[in-house]
């Protein structure tokens, strides 16, 4: 009896992890009513909490809080935070860290004011130079961190402190004001009683959200943020994306500085560090919304106005200026705690 036997050789090639899929769509929520409710509670919890906060202040301060002017103030005041938050989201999305965003914003705001008022430049040309200078800072940050492999916290803290000192030196510790009214109008022009700068920030938020969830670049950024080594093995240019995140972060911060200077009609470089804490608080708070456990632009945007609603409401209740530091500090701790818990659950 003869038995034919054919040898077959099977080569097993490990497959890299798939690129992260968009967080929105039927597969992510399911069409079952219970699944939709759970999805809403998960993704919309911050919106619900924001609504509850508004209700509390409406009951507590009915005469003062439930005014059109109150909500115009809420949505017009913290516009610069939108740009700082988006700058942070870009670096956080790829697993990086940047403490220099507020200082970069301050450098840009100082430059556009200094060049326009003291050196009589065209304000639009000065704006381009200011944003370009911010981009150079991003290149320096990215090069030192990505290629020289210096710790990101050390680099961005040191660079941020350094450029804040440069901005203060260039103005002799003085506030420079006097930007042309026509230039300032592009930031303070009102639409429905709300500063047009709010709509700039909203448009940029939606654009960045689209890039992160619906484009190959955004999916690769998420891939790098999740596991850079696996992303590298899959052919993603990890270092290029990491370096690019610092440059993009700096450019957005620089744009925010120009808009803030135009809004104020000038700039005080000593004020820029004050914007860092609320930006971090809003970004971490935003991980509890839209894409739970992930840094995302829309969640950060909601976080900004949740915080601003709390600040305005407490001020109307008669609490002093100290309430901002207290509220932002406490919220940052709570937000980081929530983010840590949500990310831990998502990883299971």
PEMOQUI-V858914 format. One record per residue. SS is DSSP state (helix for helix, strand for strand, loop for the rest). OMEGA is omega in degrees with one decimal (NA if undefined). Layout:
# PEMOQUI-V858914
ss->[SS | SS]
omega->[OMEGA | OMEGA]
This chain:
# PEMOQUI-V858914
ss->[loop | loop | loop | loop | loop | loop | loop | loop | loop | loop | loop | loop | loop | loop | loop | loop | loop | loop | loop | loop | loop | loop | loop | loop | loop | helix | helix | helix | helix | loop | loop | loop | helix | helix | helix | helix | helix | helix | helix | helix | helix | helix | helix | loop | helix | helix | helix | helix | helix | helix | helix | helix | helix | helix | helix | helix | helix | helix | helix | helix | loop | helix | helix | helix | helix | loop | loop | helix | helix | helix | helix | helix | helix | helix | helix | helix | helix | loop | helix | helix | helix | helix | helix | helix | helix | helix | helix | helix | helix | helix | helix | helix | helix | loop | loop | loop | loop | loop | loop | loop | helix | helix | helix | helix | helix | helix | helix | helix | helix | helix | helix | helix | helix | helix | helix | helix | helix | helix | loop | loop | loop | loop | helix | helix | helix | helix | helix | helix | helix | helix | helix | helix | helix | helix | helix | helix | helix | helix | helix | helix | helix | helix | helix | helix | helix | helix | helix | loop | loop | loop | loop | helix | helix | helix | helix | helix | helix | helix | helix | helix | helix | helix | helix | helix | helix | helix | helix | helix | helix | helix | loop | loop | loop | loop | loop | strand | strand | loop | loop | loop | helix | helix | helix | helix | helix | helix | helix | helix | loop | strand | strand | loop | loop | strand | strand | helix | helix | helix | helix | helix | helix | helix | helix | helix | helix | helix | helix | helix | helix | helix | helix | helix | helix | helix | loop | helix | helix | helix | helix | helix | helix | helix | helix | helix | helix | helix | loop | helix | helix | helix | helix | helix | helix | loop | loop | loop | loop | helix | helix | helix | helix | helix | helix | helix | helix | helix | helix | helix | helix | helix | helix | helix | helix | helix | helix | helix | helix | helix | helix | helix | helix | helix | helix | helix | loop | strand | strand | loop | helix | helix | helix | loop | loop | helix | helix | helix | helix | helix | helix | helix | helix | helix | helix | helix | helix | helix | helix | helix | loop | loop | loop | loop | loop | loop | loop | loop | helix | helix | helix | helix | helix | helix | helix | helix | helix | helix | helix | helix | helix | helix | helix | helix | helix | helix | helix | helix | loop | loop | loop | loop | loop | loop | helix | helix | helix | helix | helix | helix | helix | helix | helix | helix | helix | helix | helix | helix | helix | helix | helix | helix | helix | helix | helix | helix | helix | helix | helix | loop]
omega->[-176.7 | 180.0 | 176.3 | -178.7 | 179.2 | 178.3 | 177.0 | 179.6 | -179.2 | 178.9 | -179.6 | 178.6 | -179.9 | 179.0 | 177.5 | 177.3 | 179.4 | 176.1 | 178.5 | 180.0 | 178.1 | -176.0 | -178.2 | 177.1 | -176.2 | -176.3 | -174.8 | -176.2 | -173.6 | -178.1 | 179.0 | -178.2 | 179.7 | 178.4 | 178.5 | 178.9 | 178.9 | 179.1 | 179.6 | 180.0 | -179.9 | -174.7 | -175.1 | -176.6 | -179.6 | 176.7 | 178.1 | 179.2 | 177.2 | 177.8 | 178.1 | 178.7 | 177.6 | 179.4 | 179.9 | -179.2 | 177.9 | 178.6 | -175.6 | -177.4 | -172.7 | -174.2 | -174.3 | -172.7 | -176.8 | 176.8 | 178.7 | -179.5 | 179.3 | -178.2 | 172.8 | 176.8 | -179.1 | -174.3 | -178.6 | -170.4 | -168.6 | -174.1 | -178.4 | 179.9 | 178.6 | -177.3 | 177.5 | 180.0 | 178.8 | 176.7 | 178.6 | -179.1 | -178.8 | -179.8 | 178.7 | -177.5 | 179.6 | 176.0 | 179.9 | -174.2 | -176.7 | 178.1 | -174.1 | -171.7 | -179.3 | 178.5 | 177.4 | 175.4 | 178.9 | 178.0 | -179.5 | 178.7 | 178.2 | -177.4 | -177.4 | 179.0 | -178.2 | -178.0 | -177.4 | -173.2 | -174.1 | -175.7 | 171.4 | 174.1 | 168.0 | -174.6 | -179.6 | 175.7 | 177.1 | 178.7 | 179.1 | 179.2 | -179.0 | 179.4 | 177.2 | 177.6 | 176.4 | 178.0 | 177.5 | 177.0 | 177.4 | 177.3 | 179.0 | 178.1 | -176.4 | -179.2 | -179.5 | -175.5 | -173.1 | -173.6 | 178.2 | 175.9 | 173.3 | -178.2 | -174.6 | -179.8 | -179.5 | -177.2 | -174.0 | 175.7 | -179.8 | 179.7 | 179.5 | 178.6 | -179.3 | -176.4 | 172.1 | 176.6 | 177.8 | 179.3 | 178.8 | 178.4 | -177.2 | 179.9 | -177.7 | 178.9 | 179.8 | 172.2 | 179.6 | 179.6 | 179.0 | 176.2 | -178.3 | -178.3 | 179.7 | 178.0 | -179.9 | -177.6 | -178.4 | 179.6 | -172.9 | 177.8 | -174.5 | 171.8 | -176.2 | -179.7 | 179.6 | -178.6 | 179.9 | 177.9 | 175.9 | -177.6 | 171.6 | -178.8 | 178.8 | 179.9 | 179.5 | 177.4 | -179.4 | 178.9 | 179.6 | 177.7 | 178.1 | -179.5 | -174.8 | -174.3 | -171.1 | 178.8 | 177.0 | 178.8 | -179.7 | 179.1 | 177.1 | 175.1 | 177.5 | 178.9 | 178.4 | 179.4 | -179.2 | -177.2 | -175.7 | -178.9 | 177.6 | 178.0 | 178.8 | 178.5 | 179.5 | 176.4 | 178.1 | 178.5 | -171.1 | -176.6 | 178.1 | 179.9 | 178.0 | 179.1 | 179.4 | -180.0 | 178.5 | 178.7 | 179.5 | 178.3 | -179.4 | 179.7 | 178.6 | 176.3 | 178.3 | 176.4 | 177.2 | 178.4 | 178.7 | -179.3 | 178.5 | 178.2 | 178.2 | 179.1 | -176.6 | -175.5 | -179.1 | -179.2 | 173.0 | -175.5 | 179.7 | -175.9 | -171.6 | 179.5 | -178.0 | -176.3 | -173.1 | -176.8 | 178.9 | 178.1 | 177.6 | -179.3 | -178.5 | -178.6 | 179.3 | 176.7 | -178.9 | 177.6 | 177.0 | -177.1 | 172.7 | 176.8 | -174.1 | 178.6 | -179.6 | 172.3 | -176.6 | -174.4 | -176.3 | 176.8 | 178.0 | 178.8 | 177.8 | 179.6 | 179.5 | -174.0 | 168.8 | 179.5 | -178.5 | 176.4 | 178.2 | -179.0 | -178.6 | 179.7 | 179.8 | 177.2 | 176.9 | 178.4 | 175.2 | 179.0 | -172.8 | -177.3 | 179.6 | -172.9 | -179.0 | 179.8 | -179.3 | -176.2 | -179.4 | -179.6 | -179.8 | -179.8 | 178.9 | 178.9 | 179.8 | -177.1 | 178.7 | 177.6 | 178.8 | -179.9 | -179.6 | -179.3 | -178.1 | -179.8 | 178.2 | 178.6 | -179.3 | -178.1 | -178.2 | NA]
